[in-house]
Amino acid sequence: MKKMIKAIRGATTAENTAESIISSAKELLEEIFAANQLKTEHIISILFTCTKDLNAAYPAVAAREMGITRASLMCVAEMDVADSLSKCMRVQVLAEMDTRQDQMRHIYLKEATALRPDLIK
């Protein structure tokens, strides 16, 4: 199968401290990498979003600490939707892989499991 760009989603929650945001982002990325057999060289870009109550650090710091230094990283504010999950960090990883899109495993951790109960086993 030819390598193509795949999108992998995930989310987690954190406390609003630099340590919590970075460690939660790292945990989420490590789970995504393990579940999808990703390698650093597969990564094209990673987009992080955070709710407005997570502003103590950029989650992309975690990716850089993991050695992801050549991929594009971006951190943006999540839409502020009434009654949505607070202290939530979402991620979209774009990677070049030969795995089919329907084989990608999206990872939701901590309170973010409520966002996609259909994906939780």
Backbone torsions as a table, in degrees:
resi	resn	phi	psi	omega
1	MET	NA	136.9	180.0
2	LYS	-71.8	141.0	177.1
3	LYS	-68.6	133.6	178.2
4	MET	-137.1	167.0	179.3
5	ILE	-78.5	130.1	178.5
6	LYS	-120.3	150.3	176.5
7	ALA	-112.6	131.0	178.1
8	ILE	-123.7	130.5	-177.7
9	ARG	-108.6	161.5	175.2
10	GLY	-171.3	168.7	177.4
11	ALA	-159.4	157.4	176.2
12	THR	-154.8	178.6	174.8
13	THR	-123.3	161.4	-178.4
14	ALA	-153.5	166.0	169.6
15	GLU	-86.9	159.9	-177.3
16	ASN	-86.1	62.8	170.4
17	THR	-130.0	153.7	178.9
18	ALA	-57.7	-45.0	-178.5
19	GLU	-60.2	-45.1	-178.4
20	SER	-67.9	-42.8	-179.9
21	ILE	-63.2	-47.1	-178.1
22	ILE	-68.0	-43.2	-179.8
23	SER	-68.9	-36.2	177.5
24	SER	-68.3	-39.8	177.0
25	ALA	-63.8	-41.9	179.4
26	LYS	-64.3	-44.2	178.0
27	GLU	-59.9	-44.2	-179.9
28	LEU	-63.3	-46.6	179.2
29	LEU	-63.5	-42.0	178.6
30	GLU	-60.6	-40.8	178.0
31	GLU	-65.7	-42.6	178.4
32	ILE	-62.5	-44.6	179.7
33	PHE	-61.8	-46.2	-178.1
34	ALA	-65.9	-45.4	-176.3
35	ALA	-67.2	-26.6	-175.8
36	ASN	-112.6	7.9	-179.1
37	GLN	51.3	43.2	179.6
38	LEU	-81.4	149.3	172.1
39	LYS	-123.4	155.7	-178.0
40	THR	-53.4	-39.1	-177.2
41	GLU	-69.5	-14.3	176.2
42	HIS	-76.6	-22.8	-169.5
43	ILE	-75.5	128.5	174.3
44	ILE	-96.2	-50.7	179.2
45	SER	-158.3	159.3	176.0
46	ILE	-134.0	127.2	177.5
47	LEU	-110.6	122.4	175.7
48	PHE	-107.6	139.1	168.0
49	THR	-123.1	149.5	176.0
50	CYS	-134.4	145.2	172.4
51	THR	-67.8	161.6	-172.3
52	LYS	-62.5	-17.0	-179.2
53	ASP	-88.3	3.5	172.7
54	LEU	-114.3	94.9	-176.2
55	ASN	-138.0	17.7	-177.7
56	ALA	-84.9	-15.6	-179.0
57	ALA	-165.2	159.9	173.0
58	TYR	-84.8	127.1	177.1
59	PRO	-65.4	-20.5	178.6
60	ALA	-62.6	-21.2	175.6
61	VAL	-55.8	-38.9	179.4
62	ALA	-60.6	-43.4	179.8
63	ALA	-62.9	-42.9	178.6
64	ARG	-63.6	-40.5	178.1
65	GLU	-64.8	-25.3	178.1
66	MET	-84.2	-0.2	178.3
67	GLY	95.4	8.2	177.5
68	ILE	-85.4	90.1	-172.3
69	THR	-114.7	-10.1	-177.7
70	ARG	-109.4	-8.7	179.1
71	ALA	-88.9	154.3	175.1
72	SER	-73.8	130.2	177.4
73	LEU	-122.0	139.3	179.9
74	MET	-142.5	138.7	175.9
75	CYS	-121.0	127.3	-179.9
76	VAL	-136.4	164.1	178.4
77	ALA	-79.6	135.7	174.9
78	GLU	-73.8	150.0	173.5
79	MET	-55.2	139.5	180.0
80	ASP	-90.8	89.3	-177.9
81	VAL	-97.8	132.6	-179.9
82	ALA	-56.6	137.2	176.1
83	ASP	62.9	21.2	177.0
84	SER	-84.9	169.2	-179.8
85	LEU	-61.9	128.5	-179.7
86	SER	-89.9	164.1	179.0
87	LYS	50.0	44.3	-174.7
88	CYS	-110.8	135.2	176.5
89	MET	-117.2	127.7	177.3
90	ARG	-114.2	156.8	180.0
91	VAL	-142.5	145.7	169.6
92	GLN	-129.4	119.7	179.9
93	VAL	-104.1	125.1	172.5
94	LEU	-103.1	127.0	-176.0
95	ALA	-139.2	149.6	175.9
96	GLU	-96.9	113.8	-174.7
97	MET	-144.4	164.8	176.4
98	ASP	-102.0	14.4	177.2
99	THR	-87.7	144.1	177.7
100	ARG	-69.4	150.0	-179.7
101	GLN	-58.2	-36.8	-178.9
102	ASP	-72.4	-5.2	175.9
103	GLN	-97.9	-6.8	179.2
104	MET	-67.9	139.3	178.1
105	ARG	-106.9	115.8	178.1
106	HIS	-88.5	139.8	-170.8
107	ILE	-118.6	126.6	177.1
108	TYR	-126.7	125.4	-174.6
109	LEU	-121.0	163.0	175.8
110	LYS	52.4	-138.0	-177.8
111	GLU	-66.7	-17.4	-179.4
112	ALA	-70.3	-10.5	175.6
113	THR	-60.4	-23.8	178.7
114	ALA	-67.9	-19.8	-179.0
115	LEU	-71.7	-33.7	-176.6
116	ARG	-138.9	66.9	-179.7
117	PRO	-61.2	-22.6	178.7
118	ASP	-68.0	-19.0	-179.1
119	LEU	-99.8	-7.2	-176.4
120	ILE	-89.2	129.4	-179.5
121	LYS	-108.1	NA	NA
